[in-house]
Amino acid sequence: MQIERNAFFTDRRGLLATVAALVTFVGFTNTTSAATLDRIRQSGHIKLGYLTDARPFTYNTEAGSADGYAIALCNRIAAAVKQQLGGGPLTQDWVPVPPESRFREVQQGGIDVLCTPTAATISRRQDVSFSIATFPAGVRAVLRADATPALRDALTQTTAPHVVWRGSPAAKLLSGTSVAVVKGTTTETWLASRLASFEIGAKTVRVPDYRTGLQQLLDRKVDIFFGERTVVLGAIDSATAKELVVLDRLFTREPVALALARGDEDFRLLIDRTLNRLYSSGEFRQLYAKWFGEFNEGTQTFFAWTGSEQ
């Protein structure tokens, strides 16, 4: 009987410990979920991080202020946060962040949102959460205007009755080239995979940013630069625009999004709802056209599908 009584109290203590742990977990989850909005309410500030040289998404003007397509999106998000918190005073702090530490700033609370859109890969989702997509990005190749027709052909072939790359004249031509890519980007990972897959021995040059990569192309230090088209166009100045060619072929399709802290579902929902409403408005067509040109049927379809996510 004594043994049964001891077992009962042991089981009971175990059950109480489990319940206490669950209560603690639920409390922690609720606290985490509301962390960003609570912090913004208490401080009266929303911290919006951005890269200063990612035109036309985010960049610094000559006056030193933040501007760009995604800055406009984050302005809408800040307005929605202000309304959510009752319409009181809210200061928008624009925080420049280095590319290499942008996700760490999100994780550690240095910024509330990373306004420069980023590819939402599985590996990155281990560190941060993402909004719904903000742009249909993808990788393209950039060449000098005087590049040989053979090199252009090798990079624009998309279909053929046989494998175009491995063992072909195009593969041999590309194996003798040097290729620049911005380090730490999904483009770098994609390029390494493709070169290995098709056994192309091109020399890869990893550069710190788009402007450096394009300058190395102009200086004939590399033959090809791979990058996201819109960022490429934003990094090309008018003096060198005629010396470079962005090829039409789209090598990857990478919808990009805004990064925020993991586990903060209330804040993420507010951001997604704000973007969703903006995409379905007539105002968005004008906003998009300002930075990227024609709001064509393909773009319209992309945002219609993105904005329809529930």
N, C-alpha and C positions, 0 to 999 in steps of 0.2 A: 504493500500500500504506500509506504514511504517512497519507494522508487517511482510509482505512478505519479505521486504528488510532485516530486522533484521534476519529472519529465514534463508535467503540466506547466509548472512555473517556467521551466526552460523554454518550452514552446511559446508560452505567452510573452516572455521577454523578447524572444526572437521576432514574434509577430509585431510587438510594439516598436521594436527597432526598425523593422521594415516599413511600417506605417510612417514613422518619423522621417525616415529617409525619403519616402515618396512625397511627403508634405514639403520637405526641404527642397526636393527637386522641382516640384511644381512652383514653389515660390521663386526659385532661382530662374526658372524658365520665364515666368511672368515678368520678373525684373529685367531679364535680358531683353525680352520682347519690347518692352517699353523704354529701354535705356536711352536711345537716341532722342526721342521726342521729349522725354523728361529732362535730359541734359540741355536740350535746346531751350525748353521752357524756363529752366532755372537760370541759365546764363544770358538768355536774350540774344544769343548768337547762333547762326548756323554756319558751319565751316565747310566750304565748298572747295575741294582740291582740284587742281588741273595741271596739265603739262603746258609749259609756256611756249613750246615750239611744235605744236601739233596742228597747225593750220590746215584746213579751215574749221576743225573741230574746236580746238582751244588754242589760244595764243595771247601774247601780250602786244598791245598796240604801242605805237611810238610814245604815247603818253604814259605807258606802264600799266594800263588797265586791262582786265581780262575781256576777251571777245571771242566770238566764234559761234558756230551752230550749236554746239553742246552747252555753251555758256547760256545761250537763249533758253535751252531746255531746263537748265538748272535754275534760271530765274523764275520759270513757271513753277518749279518744284518748291522753291523758297516761298513763293506767294501762297501755294497750297498749304505749306506747313504753317505759315502765319495765320491763315484762316482756320486751320485745324486747332490751333492753340488759342483761338478766341480773338484774333485780330490785334493783339497788343504789339508794342514795338519789337522789331526783329532785325538785327543787323546781319548782313551777309558778309562773311569774312572769306575773301578769295585767297586761297592758300596755294602758292606754287609748290609743286612736289617734284623731286627728281624721278625719272622713269624707273630706276632700279629699286626705289623704296616706296613706290606708290601704293602697293597693296599692304605693306607694313603700316603705313600711315592710317589706312582704313582699319586694320586690325587693332591698332593701339589707340584708336579714338582721336588721332591727330586731325582727321577730317571726317565729316559725316557722310559725304558722297564724293566719289571720284568722278568728276564731270567729264573728263576725257574718256570717250567710249573705248572699250577694250573687249577683245574676243573672250567670250565666256566659256573657257575650256573646262573639262572635267578636273584637271589638276588645279586650276585656279579656284574652282569651287570648294576645294578643301580649305582654302584660306579666307575667301570672301564670298558674299552672295552677289547676285546680279539682278538688275531690273529687266523688264521686257526689252527687246531689241530696239536700238535707236537709229541704226543705219545698216543697209545691206552692203557691207564691205567685202573686199576680196583682193587677192594678190595679182598684180600685173608686172610685166617686165618693162624696164626703161632702157633705151639705147641712145647713143649719140645719133644725131641726124645723118651723119656720114657713115653709119654702120653699113657693112656689106649686105647686099641683097640676100646672100646665103645665110647670114646670121639671122636676119629678119625672118626668113622662111623657116629656119630651124625652130624658132620660137613661136611661130604662128600656126604651125601644123597642128590640127586637132583630130583629124581622121585620116585614115589611109588603109589600103588593103592588107598591110602588114604592120608590125610594130615599128613605130616611127623612130623611137629613141635608141633602144639597145641594139648595138651592132650596125646601125645605119650611118650614112654619111653625116646626117645631122648630129648623131651622138659623137662621132669623131670630131666634128667641128666644135661642139660645145665642150668637149674634153680639153680643148686647147685654150679655153677662155678663163678669165678671172671674173668672179661674181661677187658683188657687194650686197650685204643684207644687214639690217639693224639688229644688233645683238639683243638677246632677251625677248624677242618677239616670237609670235606664232609663225611668222614668215620664216624665221631662221630654222625652226623645227621642221617645217614643211620642206624647205629647200634641202636640208640635210637628208631627209627621208627620200626625196625624189632622186637626188644625185646617187645615193647608195642603191636604190631600187633599180635604176637604169644603168648602173655601172658607168657613170660619167665622172671622169677625173678632173672636173673643173676646180680651180683654186677658189676657195671661199674666203672673202675678206669681211670680217665682222666690224661694223662701224657703230659709233655711239648714237647717231641720229640720222635723219633723212637728209639734211643739208650736207653733212659730211659725205654720205654715200653718193649723192648727186655731184658734188664737187670732185670726188675721186673719179667719177665717170667722165666728167668734163676734162679733167687733167690727164685722162687716158691711163690712169693707174688700174682701172678695172674696165671690163667690156660690157657688163650688164649690171643693172641694179634692180633688185626685186623689192616691191613694197606695195602698200595699199594706195590705189590710184588717187583718191581724194587728198590724202596726206602728201603724196608726191606733187600733185598740182599746187598744193598750198605752199610747198617748200621751194618751188621753182620761181625765181624772180623774172621780171619782164626782160631783163638784159640777156638772160640765157635761155628763154623759152624756145627760141627758134633753133637752138643747138641740141635739143633733146626731143625724143619721141616716146610717148607712152603707148605701147601696143594695145590693141583692142582685146586680145585674148584674155579671158578671165581664168586664172589657174585654180583659184579656190573661191569658195563662197563662205564668208565669215561674218555673220551678223554680229554686230558689236553692241555692248550695253554699258550701263553705269554700274560701278562697283560700290557696295556698301557692306556693313558688318554682317556676319552670319548670325542667325538666330533672332534677328530683329524684324519679325514678320509684319508688325504694325507699320513700321517705317517703310518697308519695301512695298506694302500694299498701297500706302499713300502715294509713293512714287509711281507705281504702275498705273494707278487710277488717273493720276495727273497726265501721264504720257498718253494713256488710252484716250482720254477726252480731247487732248490736243490733236492727236492724229486724225480724229474724225471731224475736226473743225476746218472751215475754210481758211482760217488764219495759218494753218500749218503748211498749206500749199505755198503760200507766199514766203514763209520762213525758210522752207526747204529750197525754193527757187533762188533765194538770196545767196545761198552758200554753194549750191550744187548745180544750178541751172534748171532745165526743164523737169517738171514733175510728171514723168511719162507713165505709160500704162504699167510697165513692170514695177516701177517704184510705188505707184498707187496700190498695186496688188500686194506688194510686200508689207506696206503699212496697214492695209486692210486686214491681212491675216494676222499681223502682229498685234494690232489693236483689238482683235476679236478674242484674244486669249482671256479666259475667265479665271 
